[in-house]
Amino acid sequence: MLTVHTKIVVDETGHPTDVILPWGEYQEIAELPGFDLDSEARGDLMQGKKDREAGRMDAYVELGAL
């Protein structure tokens, strides 16, 4: 389980404005599945999800064909 050690920055009225976390922990979060994908890859994944939910199996390629 990932533990994140944060520091909360508040404004003069006590409202949170920013969060600071250690660089190594940020890198672990950024490498979680999907966080490091570009917009095209995220779009492809979303389309795949829509195709699956709609039962459009013709949108998929057999693994052996790759």
N, C-alpha and C positions, 0 to 999 in steps of 0.2 A: 504494500500500500504506500502510495506517495504521500509524504508529509511535506507541507509547504509552510515555511516560516516567514510570515509577513510582518511588515511594519506599515501601519495605517497613518497617513498624513491627514491632518484635519485643518480646516480653515479657522479663522479667528472666532467663529461662532460655534466651533466644535463639530461641524459637519465634515464627514470624510470626503476627501478630494482625490487622493492618490493612494496607491498601494506599492510598496517597495518589497521585492523579494530577491533572495540570493540568485546570482547569475546561473549557477549550476542547476538550481531547482527550476528556473525559467526554461532552461534548455531541455530538461526532462519533460516539461509540460508541452513545449513546442514540438517535441518529437512524438507526442501521442498520436495515434492514428487519426489522420485527417487534418491536423493542425498545420502541417507543413505542405499541404497540397495547394497548387495554384488554382485559380478560378476555373480554368478549363477542366481540370481533373475533378474538382468539386461538382461542376455541372454534369460531367459524365456519370458520376456516382448518383446524383439526384435523378438523372434520367433513367439509370438502371433500376433504381428503387421504384420509380413510377411504372416502368415496364413490368417489373416483377409483380407489383400490386395489381396491375391491370391484367395479368396473366398473359402478357405478350412474350411467350417463350421464343418466338422467332427472332427476337431482338438479341438473343444470346448466341454465342459461338461455343461449340464443344471444346473442352479443355485440350483434347488431343489435336485440335486444328490450329492451336496457337503455336 
